[in-house]
């Protein structure tokens, strides 16, 4: 360990921060620095396994400090996204003014994300959390004349302050209770004792901070409206920053797994949010808005996985979603607007797809982990249902045979990835009772049922009414926006988009 006096846990965030220095705010410097950070993170992950077994743990600890394999994987993902998005931004913003400010805020945001992920000090995590919000706020206002962008940044700014207050209070309570700011010592103390009242309050506050960061309903509207920001900023937000809620729960897994109140709070809020977001996404027509609703739904599902103690599955979900969502946003500009709805599948296809999906999940016990929960099996069955139904609707033949083989392949791939991620995370947690597992399973089944009703009966008056309400997001954001502007008004660049509380008066910014 003496050979590595400074670990990558310190080097990587500082390296990315250097590109935010005004004198270095140039694309060539940013790309060089991001490439170096990516190279170092990959070497830090690949180097220890190549060494003799007795040295692997020692060298890995020396390079990464306290960071687990899960955190190392997230660090590689962050540096990879930084390199790709910076390269895309250089071409996307060609000819735009204020590129130097963009580079500085971009690097500040990415470096702060790494600081939150890798820091072994609770104070550093809080500082990084706040810095992410400030850097992202400036990125969202890159086009200050766009009304929806300003409104989204305003709401995001206010909600971020609430999440930061929750995180700071939680950190202070944990320090008072356990007497340390070091994350490894703190989590060791938490795991070795039953959480006190102060620790339980801290866990609930951490859960609330994660829910706000992941844009769960009804605090989701800003996430839908940030599509007005530059495309790489949207990709950065949806693929990286918004995942921090799940990262926070993974970092504090030993605490969260012992506080059922926090687990149930996440299960209820994130579960309902996911159900509604999936339904809204199914009727959305704009590609970027559809992706935004998808992000809210995916984040809710990931939070539910953490609340159920499935941290390995949450890690797998986080990594896969980040890569997929970054690519989706960067490619969204070429897809425009899709038709409102594809033709609904025939009524007989749903029972057939459901039966086949259930049969595949049940008939392959050896491919699945024997400790798999009911909710995990329900989630896999729901995914297979969508896959099989898509195959049945397609014109490719033989449809049923293709769907069966695709389903079997998906089960085997899922089982392999889950087994690998379980070894990587190494966090054992207890599900908060069978009722929690049943609740999550019921929500997953409800998502599938509601989606089918919307698709199948959209032509009827009741179905059309439901589609309209879902298309408007049940008007949840409208209520929240009105309350926000009443409590803390903001000057909008376009007064025609949203009326200020009093006509012909000047509202003051509270930013």
C-alpha positions in Angstrom: 0.0 0.0 0.0 2.9 2.3 0.5 3.6 2.2 -3.2 0.3 4.0 -3.8 0.3 6.9 -1.4 -2.5 8.5 -3.5 -5.4 6.3 -4.6 -7.5 6.7 -7.7 -10.4 7.7 -5.4 -8.6 11.1 -5.1 -6.9 11.2 -8.4 -9.9 10.7 -10.7 -12.1 13.5 -9.4 -9.2 15.9 -9.2 -8.1 15.0 -12.7 -11.5 15.8 -14.2 -11.7 19.0 -12.1 -8.6 20.3 -13.8 -10.4 20.7 -17.1 -12.8 23.1 -15.4 -10.0 25.6 -14.7 -10.8 28.6 -16.9 -7.4 28.6 -18.6 -7.9 24.9 -19.6 -11.5 25.2 -20.8 -10.8 24.0 -24.3 -12.1 20.9 -26.0 -8.7 19.4 -26.7 -7.7 19.6 -23.0 -11.0 18.3 -21.8 -10.8 15.3 -24.2 -7.2 14.6 -23.2 -8.1 14.7 -19.5 -11.3 12.6 -19.8 -9.4 10.1 -21.9 -6.7 9.9 -19.2 -9.3 9.4 -16.5 -11.0 6.7 -18.4 -7.7 4.9 -19.0 -6.7 5.1 -15.4 -10.1 3.8 -14.2 -10.0 0.8 -16.6 -6.4 0.0 -15.6 -7.4 0.3 -11.9 -10.1 -2.4 -12.4 -8.1 -4.7 -14.7 -4.7 -4.6 -13.0 -5.4 -6.3 -9.6 -6.9 -9.5 -11.1 -3.8 -10.0 -13.2 -1.6 -10.1 -10.1 -0.9 -13.1 -7.8 -3.9 -13.9 -5.5 -2.2 -12.8 -2.3 -1.6 -9.4 -3.7 -4.9 -8.8 -5.4 -6.8 -7.4 -2.4 -3.9 -5.4 -1.2 -3.2 -3.7 -4.5 -6.9 -3.1 -5.2 -7.2 -1.4 -1.8 -4.1 0.6 -2.5 -5.4 1.8 -5.8 -9.0 2.5 -4.9 -8.9 3.0 -1.2 -12.1 1.7 0.4 -14.0 1.4 -2.9 -15.7 -1.9 -3.6 -15.9 -3.6 -7.0 -19.4 -2.1 -7.5 -18.1 1.4 -6.9 -15.2 0.8 -9.3 -17.6 -0.3 -12.0 -19.6 2.9 -11.5 -16.4 4.9 -11.7 -15.5 3.3 -15.0 -19.0 4.1 -16.3 -18.7 7.7 -15.3 -15.4 8.3 -16.9 -16.6 6.5 -20.1 -19.7 8.7 -20.3 -17.5 11.8 -19.7 -15.3 10.9 -22.6 -18.2 10.1 -25.0 -20.4 13.1 -24.1 -17.5 15.5 -24.3 -16.7 14.3 -27.8 -20.4 14.6 -28.8 -20.7 18.0 -27.2 -17.7 19.4 -29.2 -19.5 18.7 -32.5 -23.0 19.5 -31.2 -22.0 22.9 -29.9 -19.8 23.9 -32.9 -20.2 27.6 -33.5 -22.1 28.2 -30.3 -21.0 31.0 -27.9 -20.1 30.3 -24.3 -18.5 26.9 -25.0 -15.8 27.6 -22.4 -18.4 28.0 -19.7 -20.1 24.8 -20.9 -16.8 22.8 -20.7 -16.1 24.1 -17.2 -19.6 23.3 -15.9 -19.5 19.9 -17.6 -16.2 18.9 -16.0 -17.3 20.2 -12.7 -20.5 18.1 -12.8 -18.7 14.9 -13.9 -15.9 15.4 -11.4 -18.4 15.9 -8.6 -20.2 12.7 -9.6 -16.9 10.8 -9.2 -16.3 12.5 -5.9 -19.7 11.3 -4.6 -19.1 7.8 -5.8 -15.5 7.4 -4.6 -15.2 9.6 -1.5 -14.6 7.9 1.8 -15.7 10.9 3.8 -19.3 11.8 4.3 -18.5 15.6 4.2 -16.9 15.1 0.8 -20.0 13.3 -0.5 -22.2 16.2 0.6 -19.9 18.7 -1.0 -19.9 16.7 -4.2 -23.6 16.4 -4.1 -24.1 20.1 -3.9 -21.5 20.8 -6.6 -23.3 18.5 -9.0 -26.5 20.5 -8.5 -24.8 23.8 -9.1 -22.9 22.6 -12.2 -26.0 21.0 -13.7 -28.0 24.1 -13.1 -25.7 26.2 -15.2 -25.8 23.5 -18.0 -29.6 23.5 -18.0 -29.5 27.2 -18.5 -27.1 27.1 -21.5 -30.0 28.4 -23.6 -31.4 31.1 -21.2 -34.1 32.3 -23.7 -36.0 29.0 -23.6 -38.9 29.2 -21.3 -39.3 25.5 -20.5 -35.6 25.2 -19.9 -35.6 28.1 -17.4 -38.7 26.7 -15.6 -37.2 23.2 -15.4 -33.9 24.6 -14.0 -35.9 26.6 -11.5 -37.9 23.7 -10.2 -34.8 21.5 -10.2 -32.8 24.1 -8.3 -35.5 24.3 -5.5 -35.9 20.5 -5.2 -32.1 20.0 -5.2 -31.9 22.3 -2.1 -34.5 20.1 -0.3 -32.6 17.0 -1.1 -29.3 18.6 0.0 -30.9 19.6 3.3 -32.1 16.1 3.9 -28.6 14.7 3.1 -26.9 17.2 5.4 -29.2 16.5 8.3 -28.8 12.8 7.8 -25.0 13.1 7.8 -25.1 15.2 11.0 -27.3 12.6 12.7 -25.1 9.8 11.7 -22.0 11.7 12.9 -23.7 12.4 16.3 -24.7 8.8 16.6 -21.5 7.0 15.5 -18.8 9.8 15.9 -17.1 9.4 12.5 -17.2 10.9 9.1 -15.4 8.0 7.4 -17.8 6.0 5.3 -16.1 2.6 5.8 -15.9 3.0 9.6 -19.5 4.4 9.6 -21.0 1.5 7.7 -19.0 -1.0 9.7 -20.5 0.5 12.9 -24.0 0.5 11.4 -23.7 -3.1 10.4 -22.5 -4.2 13.8 -25.3 -2.7 15.8 -29.0 -2.2 15.7 -29.9 1.3 14.4 -31.0 3.8 17.0 -33.8 6.4 16.6 -31.3 8.9 15.1 -30.0 6.4 12.6 -33.5 5.5 11.6 -34.4 9.1 11.0 -31.2 9.5 9.0 -32.2 6.5 6.9 -35.6 8.0 6.1 -33.9 11.3 5.1 -31.5 9.5 2.8 -34.4 7.7 1.2 -36.2 11.0 0.7 -33.0 12.5 -0.9 -32.8 9.6 -3.2 -36.5 9.9 -4.2 -36.0 13.6 -5.0 -32.8 13.1 -7.0 -34.5 10.3 -9.0 -37.4 12.6 -10.0 -40.2 10.5 -8.6 -43.8 11.7 -8.9 -45.1 14.2 -8.2 -41.6 15.9 -8.2 -40.9 14.8 -11.8 -41.9 17.6 -14.0 -38.4 19.2 -14.3 -37.1 16.0 -15.7 -39.6 16.0 -18.5 -38.9 19.7 -19.3 -35.1 19.5 -19.4 -35.3 18.2 -22.9 -35.1 21.8 -23.9 -31.5 21.8 -22.8 -28.7 20.8 -25.2 -28.9 17.1 -26.1 -25.6 16.1 -24.4 -26.8 17.8 -21.2 -30.0 15.7 -21.3 -27.9 12.6 -21.9 -25.6 13.5 -19.0 -28.6 14.0 -16.7 -30.6 10.9 -17.7 -27.6 8.6 -18.0 -25.5 9.8 -15.1 -26.6 12.4 -12.6 -30.1 11.0 -12.0 -28.6 7.6 -11.1 -27.1 9.2 -8.0 -30.2 8.4 -6.0 -29.5 4.7 -6.5 -25.8 5.2 -5.9 -26.7 6.9 -2.6 -28.8 3.9 -1.5 -26.0 1.4 -2.5 -23.4 3.4 -0.5 -25.7 3.3 2.6 -27.0 -0.2 2.0 -26.0 -1.5 5.5 -28.1 1.3 7.1 -31.1 1.2 4.7 -31.4 -2.6 4.9 -32.1 -2.4 8.7 -34.7 0.4 8.6 -38.0 -0.9 7.3 -39.7 2.5 7.5 -37.2 3.8 4.9 -37.6 0.7 2.8 -41.4 0.9 2.8 -41.3 4.6 2.1 -39.3 4.0 -1.1 -41.4 1.0 -2.0 -44.7 3.0 -1.8 -43.5 6.2 -3.5 -41.2 4.7 -6.1 -43.7 1.9 -6.8 -46.6 4.2 -7.5 -44.4 6.6 -9.5 -43.1 3.7 -11.6 -46.6 2.5 -12.4 -47.8 5.9 -13.5 -44.6 6.8 -15.4 -44.8 3.5 -17.4 -48.4 4.2 -18.3 -47.7 7.8 -19.4 -44.7 6.6 -21.4 -46.9 4.2 -23.4 -49.0 7.1 -24.8 -46.3 9.7 -25.2 -45.6 10.8 -28.7 -42.5 12.9 -28.5 -39.3 10.8 -28.5 -37.4 12.9 -25.9 -40.4 13.2 -23.6 -40.9 9.5 -23.9 -37.3 8.9 -22.9 -37.7 11.3 -19.9 -40.7 9.4 -18.7 -38.8 6.2 -19.2 -36.0 7.5 -17.0 -38.4 8.3 -14.2 -39.9 4.8 -14.4 -36.5 3.1 -14.6 -35.3 5.1 -11.6 -38.3 4.1 -9.6 -37.8 0.5 -10.4 -34.1 0.7 -9.4 -35.1 2.3 -6.1 -37.6 -0.5 -5.5 -34.8 -3.0 -6.1 -32.7 -1.3 -3.4 -35.6 -1.2 -1.0 -36.1 -4.9 -1.5 -32.4 -5.6 -0.7 -31.6 -6.5 -4.3 -28.6 -4.1 -4.5 -26.8 -6.4 -7.0 -29.8 -6.1 -9.3 -29.9 -2.3 -8.8 -26.2 -2.1 -9.8 -26.8 -4.1 -12.9 -29.9 -2.0 -13.7 -27.9 1.3 -13.1 -25.1 0.3 -15.5 -27.4 -1.0 -18.2 -29.7 2.0 -18.0 -26.9 4.5 -18.2 -25.4 3.1 -21.3 -28.8 2.6 -23.0 -30.2 6.0 -22.1 -27.0 7.9 -23.1 -27.2 6.3 -26.5 -30.9 6.9 -26.8 -30.7 10.6 -26.2 -27.7 11.1 -28.5 -29.6 9.3 -31.2 -33.0 10.9 -30.5 -32.4 13.8 -32.8 -32.6 11.5 -35.8 -36.0 9.9 -34.9 -38.3 12.9 -34.5 -41.9 12.1 -33.4 -43.4 8.7 -33.7 -47.0 7.9 -34.4 -49.3 8.1 -31.4 -49.8 4.4 -31.2 -49.1 1.3 -33.1 -52.0 -1.0 -33.9 -53.1 -2.9 -30.8 -52.2 -6.6 -30.7 -55.0 -9.1 -31.1 -56.8 -10.0 -27.9 -55.7 -13.6 -28.0 -52.0 -12.6 -28.0 -51.9 -11.4 -24.4 -52.9 -14.7 -22.7 -50.6 -16.6 -25.0 -47.7 -14.2 -24.3 -48.3 -14.3 -20.5 -48.5 -18.1 -20.4 -45.4 -18.5 -22.4 -43.5 -15.9 -20.3 -44.6 -17.6 -17.1 -43.7 -21.1 -18.4 -40.2 -19.9 -19.3 -39.6 -18.4 -15.9 -40.9 -21.4 -14.0 -39.4 -24.1 -16.2 -35.8 -23.0 -16.0 -35.1 -23.2 -12.3 -31.5 -24.1 -12.7 -30.8 -21.0 -14.8 -32.2 -18.8 -12.1 -30.7 -18.1 -8.7 -32.6 -20.3 -6.1 -32.7 -17.2 -3.8 -34.6 -15.2 -6.4 -37.5 -13.3 -4.9 -41.1 -13.3 -6.1 -40.7 -9.7 -7.3 -37.6 -10.6 -9.2 -39.5 -13.4 -11.0 -42.5 -11.1 -11.6 -40.2 -8.5 -13.2 -38.5 -11.1 -15.4 -41.9 -12.5 -16.4 -43.1 -8.9 -17.3 -40.1 -8.3 -19.5 -40.5 -11.7 -21.2 -44.2 -10.8 -21.7 -43.3 -7.7 -23.6 -40.6 -9.6 -25.6 -43.0 -12.4 -26.5 -45.8 -10.1 -27.4 -43.5 -8.0 -29.7 -42.5 -11.2 -31.4 -46.1 -12.3 -31.9 -47.1 -8.9 -33.4 -44.1 -8.9 -35.8 -44.4 -10.4 -39.2 -41.4 -12.5 -38.9 -42.0 -16.3 -39.0 -42.2 -18.5 -37.1 -43.2 -16.0 -34.5 -44.0 -18.3 -31.6 -40.8 -20.3 -32.0 -38.7 -17.1 -32.2 -40.3 -15.7 -29.1 -39.6 -18.9 -27.2 -36.0 -19.0 -28.1 -35.6 -15.2 -27.4 -37.3 -15.7 -24.0 -35.0 -18.6 -23.0 -31.9 -16.6 -24.1 -33.1 -13.6 -22.1 -33.6 -15.8 -19.0 -30.1 -17.3 -19.3 -28.5 -13.9 -19.9 -30.4 -12.4 -17.0 -29.3 -15.2 -14.7 -25.7 -14.9 -15.6 -25.5 -11.1 -15.2 -27.4 -11.3 -11.9 -25.0 -13.9 -10.6 -22.0 -11.8 -11.6 -23.4 -8.6 -10.2 -24.2 -10.3 -6.9 -20.6 -11.3 -6.5 -19.4 -7.8 -7.5 -21.6 -5.9 -5.0 -21.1 -8.2 -2.1 -23.9 -6.6 0.0 -26.3 -8.9 1.8 -29.6 -7.3 2.7 -32.9 -8.6 4.1 -36.2 -8.0 2.3 -38.5 -6.1 4.6 -41.0 -9.0 4.9 -42.9 -11.0 2.4 -45.6 -8.3 2.3 -43.0 -6.0 0.6 -42.2 -8.6 -1.9 -45.9 -9.1 -2.6 -46.5 -5.4 -2.9 -43.7 -5.0 -5.5 -44.9 -8.0 -7.4 -48.5 -6.6 -7.5 -47.2 -3.3 -8.8 -45.3 -5.1 -11.6 -48.4 -7.0 -12.5 -50.5 -3.8 -12.4 -48.1 -2.1 -14.8 -48.5 -4.8 -17.3 -52.3 -4.9 -16.9 -52.7 -1.1 -17.2 -50.5 -1.0 -20.2 -52.6 -3.7 -21.9 -55.8 -1.9 -21.1 -54.5 1.4 -22.6 -53.3 -0.4 -25.7 -56.3 -2.6 -26.2 -59.2 -0.4 -25.3 -57.9 3.0 -26.4 -60.6 3.2 -29.0 -63.4 3.2 -26.5 -64.6 6.3 -24.7 -63.3 5.2 -21.3 -60.0 4.2 -22.8 -59.7 7.5 -24.7 -60.4 9.4 -21.5 -57.7 7.4 -19.7 -55.2 7.9 -22.5 -55.8 11.7 -22.4 -55.3 11.9 -18.7 -52.1 9.8 -18.9 -50.8 11.9 -21.8 -51.1 14.9 -19.5 -49.3 13.1 -16.8 -52.5 13.1 -14.6 -51.8 16.9 -14.4 -49.5 16.3 -11.4 -46.8 18.6 -12.7 -49.2 21.4 -13.4 -50.2 21.4 -9.7 -46.6 21.3 -8.5 -45.6 24.1 -11.0 -48.4 26.4 -9.8 -47.4 25.8 -6.2 -43.7 26.4 -7.0 -44.4 29.7 -8.8 -46.7 30.9 -6.0 -44.1 30.2 -3.3 -41.0 31.1 -5.2 -41.7 32.9 -8.5 -39.2 33.2 -11.3 -38.8 35.6 -14.2 -39.5 33.7 -17.4 -38.0 34.8 -20.8 -41.4 34.2 -22.5 -44.4 35.5 -20.6 -46.8 33.8 -23.0 -45.8 30.4 -21.9 -46.7 30.7 -18.3 -48.6 33.5 -16.6 -47.0 35.1 -13.7 -49.0 35.3 -10.4 -50.1 38.9 -11.2 -50.4 40.4 -14.7 -48.3 43.4 -15.6 -46.0 43.0 -12.5 -42.4 42.0 -12.3 -41.7 38.8 -10.4 -38.4 38.4 -8.7 -36.1 35.5 -9.1 -35.4 33.5 -5.9 -32.3 31.7 -7.4 
